[in-house]
Amino acid sequence: MSYSATPPEAGAAAVEHQDGKTRADYVLGHSERELERLARQGALFSDLTRDLLVCAGLRKGMQVLDIGCGVGDVSLIAADLVSGEGAIQGIDPAAEALAIAQARLDAHGKTWASFSQGTLESLEDCSRFDAVIGRFILVHLANPAEALSGLRSRLQAGAIMSFI
């Protein structure tokens, strides 16, 4: 891994989105160094994440949405659990992170998983998903309880919500 002498991006900048609402941008930024840190963090929490997703009920054939997927760590774990009979859709607002996630997905040959740019707020229809997952995303939301409540109301009955 290579690191630049440039410090990571700092501070939360207010960003106005297409819906006219202002939200804080990801406080740690999306520099190369930060994306590498996220990959190392993903490796550190990989086994725990897999165990928690299994305990939550993720299984073969499920349709799963990974919110705030970043560089794809949780999506790749979920893709293993649902196998080619299921599907994973990862969303994240950062194009830089999604490019890395897509490259990792391609390297692992997980054709039943895909990524797109978006946020929890930008989701329109979640009814096709059997499960919605995320890791370390709730801390970045202004009101996590409200966001989860709103998400729950848009899911099919019996859908799993698992956030670490």
C-alpha atoms as an extended CHARMM CRD file, in Angstrom:
* protein
*
       164  EXT
         1         1  MET       CA              0.0000000000        0.0000000000        0.0000000000  PROA      1               0.0000000000
         2         2  SER       CA              1.1720000000        3.4670000000       -0.7350000000  PROA      2               0.0000000000
         3         3  TYR       CA              0.4920000000        6.5690000000        1.2740000000  PROA      3               0.0000000000
         4         4  SER       CA              0.8620000000       10.1500000000        0.2590000000  PROA      4               0.0000000000
         5         5  ALA       CA              2.2560000000       12.7960000000        2.5720000000  PROA      5               0.0000000000
         6         6  THR       CA             -1.0320000000       14.6330000000        2.2540000000  PROA      6               0.0000000000
         7         7  PRO       CA             -3.1600000000       14.3740000000        5.4000000000  PROA      7               0.0000000000
         8         8  PRO       CA             -6.6340000000       12.8610000000        5.0960000000  PROA      8               0.0000000000
         9         9  GLU       CA             -9.4480000000       15.2070000000        4.2400000000  PROA      9               0.0000000000
        10        10  ALA       CA            -10.7620000000       16.7250000000        7.4320000000  PROA      10              0.0000000000
        11        11  GLY       CA            -13.9520000000       18.3880000000        8.5820000000  PROA      11              0.0000000000
        12        12  ALA       CA            -17.5320000000       17.9020000000        7.6030000000  PROA      12              0.0000000000
        13        13  ALA       CA            -18.5940000000       20.1840000000        4.8100000000  PROA      13              0.0000000000
        14        14  ALA       CA            -22.2630000000       20.9180000000        4.2850000000  PROA      14              0.0000000000
        15        15  VAL       CA            -23.4430000000       19.6710000000        0.9180000000  PROA      15              0.0000000000
        16        16  GLU       CA            -26.7580000000       20.5310000000       -0.7140000000  PROA      16              0.0000000000
        17        17  HSD       CA            -28.2310000000       17.5230000000       -2.5040000000  PROA      17              0.0000000000
        18        18  GLN       CA            -30.6220000000       17.3640000000       -5.4550000000  PROA      18              0.0000000000
        19        19  ASP       CA            -33.6230000000       17.1920000000       -3.1340000000  PROA      19              0.0000000000
        20        20  GLY       CA            -32.6250000000       20.5880000000       -1.7070000000  PROA      20              0.0000000000
        21        21  LYS       CA            -31.7280000000       19.1940000000        1.7230000000  PROA      21              0.0000000000
        22        22  THR       CA            -28.3690000000       19.9580000000        3.2750000000  PROA      22              0.0000000000
        23        23  ARG       CA            -26.3920000000       17.0950000000        4.8030000000  PROA      23              0.0000000000
        24        24  ALA       CA            -22.9010000000       16.6820000000        6.1690000000  PROA      24              0.0000000000
        25        25  ASP       CA            -20.4610000000       15.0790000000        3.7630000000  PROA      25              0.0000000000
        26        26  TYR       CA            -18.5170000000       11.9990000000        4.9590000000  PROA      26              0.0000000000
        27        27  VAL       CA            -16.3130000000       13.5280000000        7.6340000000  PROA      27              0.0000000000
        28        28  LEU       CA            -13.2080000000       11.4570000000        6.7780000000  PROA      28              0.0000000000
        29        29  GLY       CA            -13.3990000000       12.2320000000        3.0670000000  PROA      29              0.0000000000
        30        30  HSD       CA            -12.5780000000        9.8540000000        0.2260000000  PROA      30              0.0000000000
        31        31  SER       CA             -8.8680000000       10.3270000000       -0.2970000000  PROA      31              0.0000000000
        32        32  GLU       CA             -6.7770000000        7.3460000000       -1.4140000000  PROA      32              0.0000000000
        33        33  ARG       CA             -5.4470000000        7.0510000000        2.1130000000  PROA      33              0.0000000000
        34        34  GLU       CA             -8.9500000000        6.9820000000        3.6230000000  PROA      34              0.0000000000
        35        35  LEU       CA            -10.1480000000        4.3630000000        1.1400000000  PROA      35              0.0000000000
        36        36  GLU       CA             -7.1380000000        2.1910000000        2.0310000000  PROA      36              0.0000000000
        37        37  ARG       CA             -7.9790000000        2.6410000000        5.7250000000  PROA      37              0.0000000000
        38        38  LEU       CA            -11.5240000000        1.4960000000        5.0410000000  PROA      38              0.0000000000
        39        39  ALA       CA            -10.2160000000       -1.6380000000        3.3120000000  PROA      39              0.0000000000
        40        40  ARG       CA             -7.9890000000       -2.4500000000        6.3250000000  PROA      40              0.0000000000
        41        41  GLN       CA            -10.9190000000       -1.8280000000        8.6670000000  PROA      41              0.0000000000
        42        42  GLY       CA            -13.0470000000       -4.1640000000        6.5620000000  PROA      42              0.0000000000
        43        43  ALA       CA            -10.4890000000       -6.9490000000        6.8950000000  PROA      43              0.0000000000
        44        44  LEU       CA            -10.3450000000       -6.4320000000       10.6650000000  PROA      44              0.0000000000
        45        45  PHE       CA            -14.1360000000       -6.7420000000       11.0660000000  PROA      45              0.0000000000
        46        46  SER       CA            -14.7210000000       -9.3770000000        8.3680000000  PROA      46              0.0000000000
        47        47  ASP       CA            -15.3050000000      -12.4270000000       10.5880000000  PROA      47              0.0000000000
        48        48  LEU       CA            -17.4980000000      -10.5240000000       13.0410000000  PROA      48              0.0000000000
        49        49  THR       CA            -19.5430000000       -9.0770000000       10.1740000000  PROA      49              0.0000000000
        50        50  ARG       CA            -20.0670000000      -12.5160000000        8.6110000000  PROA      50              0.0000000000
        51        51  ASP       CA            -21.1540000000      -13.9820000000       11.9610000000  PROA      51              0.0000000000
        52        52  LEU       CA            -23.6130000000      -11.1470000000       12.6160000000  PROA      52              0.0000000000
        53        53  LEU       CA            -25.1320000000      -11.3700000000        9.1380000000  PROA      53              0.0000000000
        54        54  VAL       CA            -25.6160000000      -15.1290000000        9.5380000000  PROA      54              0.0000000000
        55        55  CYS       CA            -27.2230000000      -14.5870000000       12.9650000000  PROA      55              0.0000000000
        56        56  ALA       CA            -29.4760000000      -11.9130000000       11.4350000000  PROA      56              0.0000000000
        57        57  GLY       CA            -30.7520000000      -14.4860000000        8.9420000000  PROA      57              0.0000000000
        58        58  LEU       CA            -28.9800000000      -13.7700000000        5.6490000000  PROA      58              0.0000000000
        59        59  ARG       CA            -29.0730000000      -16.9230000000        3.5560000000  PROA      59              0.0000000000
        60        60  LYS       CA            -28.8910000000      -18.3390000000        0.0630000000  PROA      60              0.0000000000
        61        61  GLY       CA            -31.2310000000      -16.7560000000       -2.4700000000  PROA      61              0.0000000000
        62        62  MET       CA            -31.9770000000      -13.4870000000       -0.6600000000  PROA      62              0.0000000000
        63        63  GLN       CA            -32.1710000000      -10.0410000000       -2.2810000000  PROA      63              0.0000000000
        64        64  VAL       CA            -30.0290000000       -7.7320000000       -0.1120000000  PROA      64              0.0000000000
        65        65  LEU       CA            -29.4250000000       -3.9710000000       -0.0600000000  PROA      65              0.0000000000
        66        66  ASP       CA            -26.1470000000       -2.7700000000        1.5080000000  PROA      66              0.0000000000
        67        67  ILE       CA            -26.4760000000        0.8950000000        2.4980000000  PROA      67              0.0000000000
        68        68  GLY       CA            -23.2420000000        2.9000000000        2.6780000000  PROA      68              0.0000000000
        69        69  CYS       CA            -21.3180000000        0.0400000000        1.0700000000  PROA      69              0.0000000000
        70        70  GLY       CA            -18.1050000000        2.0330000000        0.6900000000  PROA      70              0.0000000000
        71        71  VAL       CA            -15.3600000000       -0.1330000000       -0.8350000000  PROA      71              0.0000000000
        72        72  GLY       CA            -17.6180000000       -3.2010000000       -0.8030000000  PROA      72              0.0000000000
        73        73  ASP       CA            -16.4770000000       -5.2160000000        2.2180000000  PROA      73              0.0000000000
        74        74  VAL       CA            -19.9340000000       -6.0060000000        3.5930000000  PROA      74              0.0000000000
        75        75  SER       CA            -21.3890000000       -6.4970000000        0.1200000000  PROA      75              0.0000000000
        76        76  LEU       CA            -18.7720000000       -9.1420000000       -0.6810000000  PROA      76              0.0000000000
        77        77  ILE       CA            -19.4980000000      -11.0030000000        2.5630000000  PROA      77              0.0000000000
        78        78  ALA       CA            -23.2330000000      -10.8430000000        1.8770000000  PROA      78              0.0000000000
        79        79  ALA       CA            -22.6430000000      -12.0440000000       -1.7070000000  PROA      79              0.0000000000
        80        80  ASP       CA            -20.9780000000      -15.1760000000       -0.3130000000  PROA      80              0.0000000000
        81        81  LEU       CA            -23.9540000000      -15.7990000000        1.9700000000  PROA      81              0.0000000000
        82        82  VAL       CA            -26.7030000000      -15.3480000000       -0.6290000000  PROA      82              0.0000000000
        83        83  SER       CA            -24.6980000000      -17.0900000000       -3.3940000000  PROA      83              0.0000000000
        84        84  GLY       CA            -25.5080000000      -16.7320000000       -7.0860000000  PROA      84              0.0000000000
        85        85  GLU       CA            -29.1560000000      -17.5230000000       -6.3580000000  PROA      85              0.0000000000
        86        86  GLY       CA            -29.5510000000      -14.1800000000       -4.5920000000  PROA      86              0.0000000000
        87        87  ALA       CA            -28.4770000000      -10.6250000000       -5.3410000000  PROA      87              0.0000000000
        88        88  ILE       CA            -26.6840000000       -7.8000000000       -3.5800000000  PROA      88              0.0000000000
        89        89  GLN       CA            -27.1850000000       -4.1110000000       -4.3670000000  PROA      89              0.0000000000
        90        90  GLY       CA            -24.6910000000       -1.8140000000       -2.6620000000  PROA      90              0.0000000000
        91        91  ILE       CA            -25.2240000000        1.9440000000       -2.5520000000  PROA      91              0.0000000000
        92        92  ASP       CA            -22.8680000000        4.7020000000       -1.4920000000  PROA      92              0.0000000000
        93        93  PRO       CA            -22.6610000000        8.4130000000       -2.3190000000  PROA      93              0.0000000000
        94        94  ALA       CA            -18.9140000000        8.2690000000       -3.1200000000  PROA      94              0.0000000000
        95        95  ALA       CA            -17.9700000000        7.4170000000       -6.6920000000  PROA      95              0.0000000000
        96        96  GLU       CA            -14.3440000000        6.8840000000       -5.5880000000  PROA      96              0.0000000000
        97        97  ALA       CA            -15.3490000000        4.1520000000       -3.1330000000  PROA      97              0.0000000000
        98        98  LEU       CA            -17.7280000000        2.5480000000       -5.6280000000  PROA      98              0.0000000000
        99        99  ALA       CA            -14.9700000000        2.2580000000       -8.2390000000  PROA      99              0.0000000000
       100       100  ILE       CA            -12.8830000000        0.2530000000       -5.7650000000  PROA      100             0.0000000000
       101       101  ALA       CA            -15.9140000000       -1.8150000000       -4.7410000000  PROA      101             0.0000000000
       102       102  GLN       CA            -16.6550000000       -2.6560000000       -8.3810000000  PROA      102             0.0000000000
       103       103  ALA       CA            -13.0340000000       -3.6620000000       -9.0620000000  PROA      103             0.0000000000
       104       104  ARG       CA            -13.0960000000       -5.9490000000       -6.0190000000  PROA      104             0.0000000000
       105       105  LEU       CA            -16.4080000000       -7.4380000000       -7.1230000000  PROA      105             0.0000000000
       106       106  ASP       CA            -15.0240000000       -8.1040000000      -10.6060000000  PROA      106             0.0000000000
       107       107  ALA       CA            -11.8840000000       -9.7060000000       -9.1340000000  PROA      107             0.0000000000
       108       108  HSD       CA            -14.0250000000      -12.0880000000       -7.0770000000  PROA      108             0.0000000000
       109       109  GLY       CA            -16.3930000000      -12.8790000000       -9.9610000000  PROA      109             0.0000000000
       110       110  LYS       CA            -19.5160000000      -12.0830000000       -7.9400000000  PROA      110             0.0000000000
       111       111  THR       CA            -21.8030000000      -11.2600000000      -10.8630000000  PROA      111             0.0000000000
       112       112  TRP       CA            -24.9030000000      -11.3240000000       -8.6260000000  PROA      112             0.0000000000
       113       113  ALA       CA            -23.7470000000       -8.1870000000       -6.8260000000  PROA      113             0.0000000000
       114       114  SER       CA            -23.7490000000       -4.6230000000       -8.1140000000  PROA      114             0.0000000000
       115       115  PHE       CA            -23.1220000000       -1.0980000000       -6.8950000000  PROA      115             0.0000000000
       116       116  SER       CA            -24.6980000000        2.2620000000       -7.6010000000  PROA      116             0.0000000000
       117       117  GLN       CA            -24.3220000000        5.7990000000       -6.3710000000  PROA      117             0.0000000000
       118       118  GLY       CA            -26.9690000000        6.8010000000       -3.8420000000  PROA      118             0.0000000000
       119       119  THR       CA            -27.9090000000        7.3430000000       -0.2190000000  PROA      119             0.0000000000
       120       120  LEU       CA            -30.4990000000        6.0700000000        2.2010000000  PROA      120             0.0000000000
       121       121  GLU       CA            -32.4640000000        9.2670000000        1.5620000000  PROA      121             0.0000000000
       122       122  SER       CA            -32.3830000000        8.7700000000       -2.2150000000  PROA      122             0.0000000000
       123       123  LEU       CA            -33.8920000000        5.2730000000       -2.1160000000  PROA      123             0.0000000000
       124       124  GLU       CA            -37.3340000000        5.1620000000       -3.6430000000  PROA      124             0.0000000000
       125       125  ASP       CA            -38.5030000000        1.5430000000       -3.5810000000  PROA      125             0.0000000000
       126       126  CYS       CA            -37.0590000000       -0.9700000000       -1.1330000000  PROA      126             0.0000000000
       127       127  SER       CA            -39.8950000000       -3.4820000000       -1.3270000000  PROA      127             0.0000000000
       128       128  ARG       CA            -37.9900000000       -6.0190000000       -3.4170000000  PROA      128             0.0000000000
       129       129  PHE       CA            -35.3210000000       -6.5540000000       -0.7510000000  PROA      129             0.0000000000
       130       130  ASP       CA            -35.4420000000       -9.4120000000        1.7510000000  PROA      130             0.0000000000
       131       131  ALA       CA            -32.7760000000       -7.6960000000        3.8500000000  PROA      131             0.0000000000
       132       132  VAL       CA            -31.1630000000       -4.2910000000        4.2870000000  PROA      132             0.0000000000
       133       133  ILE       CA            -27.7270000000       -4.1900000000        5.8720000000  PROA      133             0.0000000000
       134       134  GLY       CA            -24.9950000000       -1.7140000000        6.7200000000  PROA      134             0.0000000000
       135       135  ARG       CA            -21.8510000000       -1.4320000000        8.7990000000  PROA      135             0.0000000000
       136       136  PHE       CA            -20.7520000000        1.7470000000       10.5790000000  PROA      136             0.0000000000
       137       137  ILE       CA            -23.2480000000        3.8360000000        8.6080000000  PROA      137             0.0000000000
       138       138  LEU       CA            -25.6660000000        4.8950000000       11.3390000000  PROA      138             0.0000000000
       139       139  VAL       CA            -23.0840000000        7.1260000000       13.0190000000  PROA      139             0.0000000000
       140       140  HSD       CA            -23.0590000000        9.2610000000        9.8570000000  PROA      140             0.0000000000
       141       141  LEU       CA            -26.8090000000        9.9140000000        9.8960000000  PROA      141             0.0000000000
       142       142  ALA       CA            -28.2630000000       13.0160000000       11.5450000000  PROA      142             0.0000000000
       143       143  ASN       CA            -31.1670000000       11.0220000000       13.0060000000  PROA      143             0.0000000000
       144       144  PRO       CA            -30.5280000000        7.2500000000       12.7790000000  PROA      144             0.0000000000
       145       145  ALA       CA            -33.7740000000        6.2520000000       14.5430000000  PROA      145             0.0000000000
       146       146  GLU       CA            -35.8710000000        8.3230000000       12.1300000000  PROA      146             0.0000000000
       147       147  ALA       CA            -33.9350000000        6.9940000000        9.1320000000  PROA      147             0.0000000000
       148       148  LEU       CA            -34.4080000000        3.3680000000       10.2120000000  PROA      148             0.0000000000
       149       149  SER       CA            -38.0860000000        3.9080000000       10.9690000000  PROA      149             0.0000000000
       150       150  GLY       CA            -38.6140000000        5.4230000000        7.5310000000  PROA      150             0.0000000000
       151       151  LEU       CA            -36.6820000000        2.5850000000        5.9170000000  PROA      151             0.0000000000
       152       152  ARG       CA            -38.6840000000       -0.0640000000        7.7910000000  PROA      152             0.0000000000
       153       153  SER       CA            -41.9420000000        1.4050000000        6.5090000000  PROA      153             0.0000000000
       154       154  ARG       CA            -40.7380000000        0.9710000000        2.9020000000  PROA      154             0.0000000000
       155       155  LEU       CA            -39.6780000000       -2.6850000000        3.2330000000  PROA      155             0.0000000000
       156       156  GLN       CA            -41.7660000000       -5.7810000000        2.6570000000  PROA      156             0.0000000000
       157       157  ALA       CA            -43.2240000000       -7.4860000000        5.7130000000  PROA      157             0.0000000000
       158       158  GLY       CA            -40.6850000000       -9.7870000000        7.3450000000  PROA      158             0.0000000000
       159       159  ALA       CA            -37.6400000000       -8.1220000000        5.7820000000  PROA      159             0.0000000000
       160       160  ILE       CA            -34.4470000000       -8.2130000000        7.8390000000  PROA      160             0.0000000000
       161       161  MET       CA            -32.7110000000       -5.0160000000        8.9310000000  PROA      161             0.0000000000
       162       162  SER       CA            -29.1950000000       -5.6060000000       10.2440000000  PROA      162             0.0000000000
       163       163  PHE       CA            -26.8990000000       -2.6770000000       11.0200000000  PROA      163             0.0000000000
       164       164  ILE       CA            -23.5770000000       -3.0300000000       12.7650000000  PROA      164             0.0000000000
